[in-house]
Amino acid sequence: MATKSASADSDMQLLLEIGESLLADRDPDGALQVFNDALALEPRNADALVGKGRALMTLDNDEQAVRFLELATTIRPDLAAAWVLLGAAALAAGNGELAARAFSRLQRLGVNPAENYVNLARAAYFRLDLEKARDYAQLALTESPDNEDARAWSDALGQIPDHAAFLVDVGRAHCRRGRFEKGVELFLQSLSEAETLDAHLYAGRALLALQRPADSREHLERALALKPDDTGVLSDFAAAQSLAGQDAAALETLNRLLTIEPENADGLTGKARLLLRAGDTAAATPVIRKLTVTATERPDTWLLEAWRLKAAGRGKRARLAAEHAVVLDTLNAPSWLEAGSIFGELSDTALASLCRSKALHLIGEDDAAPRAHVGETLRDVESESRELDELELQPDELARAWGDRAVFYAALGELPRALKYSDRLAAELPQHETSEAALQRGILLLQLNDTAGARAAFERALQLDPSSEPARTALAQLDASQPAS
């Protein structure tokens, strides 16, 4: 019996170590599975509960993390790590009451008083207790005058003029975490104390995010009454009108905005979308061209350009524009989703499916569609490359197209395919290769277990930009990983 118990303890310890290692390697999904296995062996193991809580927090599932961390603190009330994580998860979930309880317990345990006072200030903030939040921030500064977090919180809280403005501030904090219903509740509470532009504006935006255009319009109209020429309010008001199907009114609002600020990117983007939706490509074209000059770093600029090119029957160039859009921000789920729609319209179902799956992965939703053989349905690289050659792009345009496609496929997990485009850029247009492109090639080669090739690519990145810290760091890490001779 003792042997069996010792074996179970050994298994548990091994699982805990593996889970921690996976978290350190930034694999929270794998860690979560391991901690689940540990809890199957011993459901009330506090260390496994804490590990699962950490994995869930890393996956932005803070409310679920709270439940497991609360249980850990019940089982092991003396486990400071559990209270630290519980407080952090509660703050991330906007639960000021629970966060205050966790950090008050840590204060009694004597864990880092200055940092703990800052966390108590955050908890009081979400409990809607402005004065206590200010007091805790001041206590943190008294404990540690050089504490930057304490100084930032003290300054920010000191600039809030009254309780109505405080409610708006907390409401915005909830909205930044996607808790729009809670945000609306606080904005309306603020309006019951004082009618302000900010309360109406943020209520309108939150209601827009909740797909309630009629309610949103009501608040945005009041915001416009308070500040008729505010371009931000006009842009939001046009979005609410468009969501309600009032495209003509939305276009009129956007024209009013652009009269005030002719190069306003939100206004130009909204106008272009409405014109394309109406099928008026001719009118949309000069608006989109203006965006490609004045808003080159916005993904939606190039998605609009892709739709314009597709409407003009220029599908190959439309694909390049859509790829460039997602490459500008590979973590932007809406861009991937819209790019997928564009590829679907271009009859490239394999790319459309990959982009849709990428978008769902980024927002944490499972894709029920089967994807086991999607990679096999992609056209071969030679066929894709011939299409690029047929476009007769200028060398700088071709270099950008190859570079974009390498990043595009790498983000989709198609690493060998990505490397082919990256290699072609390095071999055929070295004069247009950037340090960033060489660095990305090195990362691809590392992922494909080609250490020698990766080193050469990182050295090339450093040659192209001697000040490149990422390249220097990558080379140092490669040196450190080599076995001593």
BELFEN-V396031 format. One record per residue. RES is the residue in one small letter. PSI is psi as a letter, one per 40 degrees, with the letter a starting at -180 (999 if undefined). BURIAL is + if it has 24 or more other C-alpha atoms within 12 Angstrom, else -. D_FIRST is the distance of its C-alpha to the first C-alpha in whole Angstrom. Layout:
# BELFEN-V396031
res->[RES:RES]
psi->[PSI:PSI]
burial->[BURIAL:BURIAL]
d_first->[D_FIRST:D_FIRST]
This chain:
# BELFEN-V396031
res->[m:a:t:k:s:a:s:a:d:s:d:m:q:l:l:l:e:i:g:e:s:l:l:a:d:r:d:p:d:g:a:l:q:v:f:n:d:a:l:a:l:e:p:r:n:a:d:a:l:v:g:k:g:r:a:l:m:t:l:d:n:d:e:q:a:v:r:f:l:e:l:a:t:t:i:r:p:d:l:a:a:a:w:v:l:l:g:a:a:a:l:a:a:g:n:g:e:l:a:a:r:a:f:s:r:l:q:r:l:g:v:n:p:a:e:n:y:v:n:l:a:r:a:a:y:f:r:l:d:l:e:k:a:r:d:y:a:q:l:a:l:t:e:s:p:d:n:e:d:a:r:a:w:s:d:a:l:g:q:i:p:d:h:a:a:f:l:v:d:v:g:r:a:h:c:r:r:g:r:f:e:k:g:v:e:l:f:l:q:s:l:s:e:a:e:t:l:d:a:h:l:y:a:g:r:a:l:l:a:l:q:r:p:a:d:s:r:e:h:l:e:r:a:l:a:l:k:p:d:d:t:g:v:l:s:d:f:a:a:a:q:s:l:a:g:q:d:a:a:a:l:e:t:l:n:r:l:l:t:i:e:p:e:n:a:d:g:l:t:g:k:a:r:l:l:l:r:a:g:d:t:a:a:a:t:p:v:i:r:k:l:t:v:t:a:t:e:r:p:d:t:w:l:l:e:a:w:r:l:k:a:a:g:r:g:k:r:a:r:l:a:a:e:h:a:v:v:l:d:t:l:n:a:p:s:w:l:e:a:g:s:i:f:g:e:l:s:d:t:a:l:a:s:l:c:r:s:k:a:l:h:l:i:g:e:d:d:a:a:p:r:a:h:v:g:e:t:l:r:d:v:e:s:e:s:r:e:l:d:e:l:e:l:q:p:d:e:l:a:r:a:w:g:d:r:a:v:f:y:a:a:l:g:e:l:p:r:a:l:k:y:s:d:r:l:a:a:e:l:p:q:h:e:t:s:e:a:a:l:q:r:g:i:l:l:l:q:l:n:d:t:a:g:a:r:a:a:f:e:r:a:l:q:l:d:p:s:s:e:p:a:r:t:a:l:a:q:l:d:a:s:q:p:a:s]
psi->[d:d:d:d:d:d:d:d:d:d:d:d:d:d:d:d:d:d:d:d:d:d:d:d:e:f:g:d:d:d:d:d:d:d:d:d:d:d:d:d:d:g:d:f:h:d:d:d:d:d:d:d:d:d:d:d:d:d:e:f:g:d:d:d:d:d:d:d:d:d:d:d:d:d:d:g:e:e:g:d:d:d:d:d:d:d:d:d:d:d:d:d:e:e:g:d:d:d:d:d:d:d:d:d:d:d:d:d:e:f:h:g:d:d:d:d:d:d:d:d:d:d:d:d:d:e:e:f:g:d:d:d:d:d:d:d:d:d:d:d:d:d:d:g:d:e:h:d:d:d:d:d:d:d:d:d:d:d:e:h:d:i:d:d:d:d:d:d:d:d:d:d:d:d:d:d:e:e:g:d:d:d:d:d:d:d:d:d:d:d:d:e:d:h:h:i:d:d:d:d:d:d:d:d:d:d:d:d:d:e:f:g:d:d:d:d:d:d:d:d:d:d:d:d:d:d:g:d:f:h:d:d:d:d:d:d:d:d:d:d:d:d:d:e:e:g:d:d:d:d:d:d:d:d:d:d:d:e:d:d:g:d:f:h:d:d:d:d:d:d:d:d:d:d:d:d:d:e:e:g:d:d:d:d:d:d:d:d:d:d:d:e:d:e:f:d:e:h:d:d:d:d:d:d:d:d:d:d:d:d:d:e:f:g:d:d:d:d:d:d:d:d:d:d:d:d:d:d:g:e:e:h:d:d:d:d:d:d:d:d:d:d:d:d:d:e:f:g:d:d:d:d:d:d:d:d:d:d:d:d:d:d:e:f:i:i:h:e:h:h:e:d:e:d:d:e:e:i:i:i:d:d:d:d:d:d:d:d:d:d:e:f:i:i:d:d:d:d:d:d:d:d:d:d:d:d:d:d:d:d:d:e:e:g:d:d:d:d:d:d:d:d:d:d:d:d:d:d:f:d:e:e:h:i:d:d:d:d:d:d:d:d:d:d:d:d:d:e:f:g:d:d:d:d:d:d:d:d:d:d:d:d:d:d:g:e:e:h:d:d:d:d:d:d:d:d:d:d:d:d:e:h:i:h:999]
burial->[-:-:-:-:-:-:-:-:-:-:-:+:+:-:+:+:-:+:+:+:-:+:+:-:-:-:-:+:+:+:+:+:+:+:+:+:+:+:+:-:-:-:-:+:+:+:+:+:+:+:+:+:+:+:+:+:+:+:+:+:+:+:+:+:+:+:+:+:+:+:+:+:+:-:-:-:-:-:+:+:+:+:+:+:+:+:+:+:+:+:+:+:+:+:+:+:+:+:+:+:+:+:+:+:+:+:+:-:-:-:-:-:+:+:+:+:+:+:+:+:+:+:+:+:+:+:+:+:+:+:-:+:+:+:+:+:+:+:+:+:+:-:-:-:-:-:+:-:+:+:+:-:+:+:-:-:+:-:-:-:-:-:+:+:+:+:+:+:+:+:+:+:+:+:+:-:-:-:+:+:+:+:+:+:+:+:+:+:+:+:+:-:-:-:-:+:+:+:+:+:+:+:+:+:+:+:+:+:+:-:-:+:+:+:+:+:+:+:+:+:+:+:+:+:-:-:-:-:-:+:+:+:+:+:+:+:+:+:+:+:+:+:+:-:-:-:+:-:-:+:+:+:+:+:+:+:+:+:-:-:-:-:+:+:+:+:+:+:+:+:+:+:+:+:+:+:-:-:-:-:+:-:-:+:+:-:+:+:+:+:+:+:-:-:+:-:-:+:+:+:+:+:+:+:+:+:+:+:+:+:+:-:-:-:+:+:+:+:+:+:+:+:+:+:+:+:+:+:+:+:+:+:+:+:+:+:+:+:+:+:+:+:+:+:-:+:-:+:-:+:+:+:+:+:+:+:+:+:+:+:+:+:-:-:-:-:-:-:-:-:-:-:-:-:-:-:-:-:-:-:-:-:-:-:+:-:-:+:-:-:-:-:-:-:-:-:-:+:+:+:+:+:+:+:+:+:+:+:+:+:+:+:-:+:+:+:+:+:+:+:+:+:+:+:+:+:-:-:+:+:-:+:+:+:+:+:+:+:+:+:+:+:+:+:+:+:-:-:-:-:+:-:+:+:+:+:+:+:+:+:+:+:-:-:-:-:-:-:-:-:+:+:-:+:+:-:-:+:-:-:-:-:-:-:-]
d_first->[0:4:5:5:6:9:10:11:12:14:15:17:18:20:21:23:25:26:27:29:30:32:33:35:36:38:36:35:34:32:30:30:28:26:25:25:22:20:21:20:16:17:20:21:20:23:24:23:26:28:28:29:32:33:33:35:37:38:39:41:39:39:39:36:35:36:33:30:31:32:29:27:30:29:25:26:30:30:29:33:32:31:35:37:36:36:39:40:39:41:44:44:44:47:45:46:45:41:42:44:41:39:41:42:38:39:42:40:38:40:40:43:46:48:46:45:48:49:46:47:51:50:48:51:53:51:51:55:55:58:59:55:54:57:56:53:54:57:54:52:55:56:53:53:57:56:53:55:53:54:57:57:56:58:61:60:60:63:65:64:67:66:64:65:64:61:60:61:59:56:57:57:54:52:55:54:50:51:51:55:55:54:56:59:58:59:62:63:62:64:67:67:68:70:71:71:71:67:66:68:67:64:63:65:63:60:61:63:59:58:61:63:66:68:67:67:70:71:69:71:74:74:73:76:78:77:77:79:79:75:74:71:71:74:71:69:71:72:69:68:72:71:67:69:72:75:75:79:78:75:78:80:78:77:80:81:78:79:83:81:79:80:77:75:72:70:73:74:71:71:75:74:71:74:76:74:73:76:77:80:79:82:82:78:79:81:78:75:77:77:74:73:75:74:71:69:66:65:63:65:68:67:66:69:71:69:70:73:73:72:74:77:76:74:71:70:71:69:66:66:67:64:62:63:62:59:59:60:57:54:52:54:53:57:58:56:56:60:60:59:61:64:62:62:66:66:65:62:59:57:57:57:54:52:54:53:49:50:51:48:46:47:47:44:44:43:46:46:48:47:47:46:49:51:52:53:56:57:60:61:61:65:66:65:67:70:70:70:72:75:75:77:75:76:74:73:72:70:68:67:66:64:62:62:60:58:56:57:55:52:51:51:48:51:51:53:55:56:56:59:61:60:61:64:65:64:66:69:70:69:71:70:66:65:62:60:60:59:56:55:56:54:51:51:51:48:46:47:46:50:49:53:54:53:54:57:57:56:59:62:61:61:64:66:65:64:63:60:57:54:56:56:52:51:52:51:47:48:49:46:44:46:44:46:48]
